[in-house]
Amino acid sequence: MNRTCIIINPAARGAKARLARLQKLARGTVIKTTTCPGDAEAQAERAVEQGYDTIVAAGGDGTVNEVVNGIGTAPVHLGILPMGTVNVFAMELGIPFGVEAAWKVVRGKHVRAIDLASANDHFFVQMAGIGFDAQVVKENNHTVKKVIGPLSYLLTATKVFVAKAPRLRVYTHGRMVAEGSFVLVGNGRYYGGPFAVFKEADPTDGLLDVCVFRGSDPVSIFRYMRGTLFGSLSTFTDVEYFKAKNLTVEANREVPLEVDGEVVGHSPVKFSIKHRKLHVLTPAK
């Protein structure tokens, strides 16, 4: 029997208004609301144990990440109802942002098997960052984020880049292949919104896309930010882009790690990927 469970973050941007519509659309479907950080992961894990074969994450990237970590590699389907400040994973897979349209995708039962990436055993679906990017996420004010959305990251960034940058070393197969001030690792093309940082990324190829940024001064950081906005990072000689199945990032001091927009640890970080182990409900096209 097909059993569906929706896990919704009521604190996500616009979630309260959409919850009423969702309750009408998904009448008869179990809807569970989260109460604190980490609750979505715990509820997803329980839903797997209770035999649900479809678990839907209703929220932003943080909610999706928690639900994915609760599911892990269990043989269930993941549905996405985009809410919150941003949902880059939904954008990556072409999932519509309207509640009604997104629910139709869930009910359509078209499944796409994609890669499941991990950083220090914490799963992520879209991207991870070590260094500057993660420091911005760590210091970003959640109250300001709720009011002005993604712009809050830009405001925080202007404060972070004045600090002395760490030195990161990137290894694959036990050999150092790059060195820089911060590193971004992608499982999909987009970063932070509709910005295709990882232009060659394919979430089904069994490989991680890696960007190593060598510069650390304010001028370089602003140039990287502009390159991200205009899609020109691939032309920068001080940005190294490559693919790898496994990699390790070490630093000369403890450096924060973020995955899918949430800080989850610090360096050193071991990255790996499980080929097509996450089964996501996506538009048929």
Secondary structure in CASP SS format (residue, H / E / C, confidence):
PFRMAT SS
TARGET T0000
AUTHOR 0000-0000-0000
METHOD secondary structure of the structure
MODEL  1
M C 1.00
N C 1.00
R C 1.00
T E 1.00
C E 1.00
I E 1.00
I E 1.00
I E 1.00
N C 1.00
P C 1.00
A C 1.00
A C 1.00
R C 1.00
G C 1.00
A H 1.00
K H 1.00
A H 1.00
R H 1.00
L H 1.00
A H 1.00
R H 1.00
L H 1.00
Q H 1.00
K H 1.00
L H 1.00
A C 1.00
R C 1.00
G C 1.00
T C 1.00
V E 1.00
I E 1.00
K E 1.00
T E 1.00
T C 1.00
T C 1.00
C C 1.00
P C 1.00
G C 1.00
D H 1.00
A H 1.00
E H 1.00
A H 1.00
Q H 1.00
A H 1.00
E H 1.00
R H 1.00
A H 1.00
V H 1.00
E H 1.00
Q C 1.00
G C 1.00
Y C 1.00
D C 1.00
T E 1.00
I E 1.00
V E 1.00
A E 1.00
A E 1.00
G E 1.00
G C 1.00
D H 1.00
G H 1.00
T H 1.00
V H 1.00
N H 1.00
E H 1.00
V H 1.00
V H 1.00
N H 1.00
G H 1.00
I H 1.00
G C 1.00
T C 1.00
A C 1.00
P C 1.00
V C 1.00
H E 1.00
L E 1.00
G E 1.00
I E 1.00
L E 1.00
P E 1.00
M C 1.00
G C 1.00
T C 1.00
V C 1.00
N C 1.00
V H 1.00
F H 1.00
A H 1.00
M H 1.00
E H 1.00
L H 1.00
G C 1.00
I C 1.00
P C 1.00
F C 1.00
G C 1.00
V H 1.00
E H 1.00
A H 1.00
A H 1.00
W H 1.00
K H 1.00
V H 1.00
V H 1.00
R H 1.00
G H 1.00
K C 1.00
H C 1.00
V E 1.00
R E 1.00
A E 1.00
I E 1.00
D E 1.00
L E 1.00
A E 1.00
S E 1.00
A E 1.00
N C 1.00
D C 1.00
H E 1.00
F E 1.00
F E 1.00
V C 1.00
Q C 1.00
M E 1.00
A E 1.00
G E 1.00
I E 1.00
G C 1.00
F H 1.00
D H 1.00
A H 1.00
Q H 1.00
V H 1.00
V H 1.00
K H 1.00
E H 1.00
N C 1.00
N C 1.00
H H 1.00
T H 1.00
V H 1.00
K H 1.00
K H 1.00
V H 1.00
I H 1.00
G C 1.00
P C 1.00
L H 1.00
S H 1.00
Y H 1.00
L H 1.00
L H 1.00
T H 1.00
A H 1.00
T H 1.00
K H 1.00
V H 1.00
F C 1.00
V C 1.00
A C 1.00
K C 1.00
A C 1.00
P C 1.00
R C 1.00
L E 1.00
R E 1.00
V E 1.00
Y E 1.00
T E 1.00
H C 1.00
G C 1.00
R E 1.00
M E 1.00
V E 1.00
A E 1.00
E E 1.00
G E 1.00
S C 1.00
F E 1.00
V E 1.00
L E 1.00
V E 1.00
G E 1.00
N C 1.00
G C 1.00
R C 1.00
Y E 1.00
Y C 1.00
G C 1.00
G C 1.00
P C 1.00
F C 1.00
A E 1.00
V C 1.00
F C 1.00
K C 1.00
E C 1.00
A C 1.00
D C 1.00
P C 1.00
T C 1.00
D C 1.00
G C 1.00
L C 1.00
L E 1.00
D E 1.00
V E 1.00
C E 1.00
V E 1.00
F E 1.00
R C 1.00
G C 1.00
S C 1.00
D C 1.00
P H 1.00
V H 1.00
S H 1.00
I H 1.00
F H 1.00
R H 1.00
Y H 1.00
M H 1.00
R H 1.00
G H 1.00
T H 1.00
L H 1.00
F H 1.00
G C 1.00
S C 1.00
L H 1.00
S H 1.00
T H 1.00
F C 1.00
T C 1.00
D C 1.00
V E 1.00
E E 1.00
Y E 1.00
F E 1.00
K E 1.00
A E 1.00
K C 1.00
N C 1.00
L E 1.00
T E 1.00
V E 1.00
E E 1.00
A E 1.00
N C 1.00
R C 1.00
E C 1.00
V C 1.00
P E 1.00
L E 1.00
E E 1.00
V E 1.00
D C 1.00
G C 1.00
E E 1.00
V E 1.00
V E 1.00
G E 1.00
H E 1.00
S C 1.00
P C 1.00
V E 1.00
K E 1.00
F E 1.00
S E 1.00
I E 1.00
K E 1.00
H E 1.00
R E 1.00
K E 1.00
L E 1.00
H E 1.00
V E 1.00
L E 1.00
T C 1.00
P C 1.00
A C 1.00
K C 1.00
END
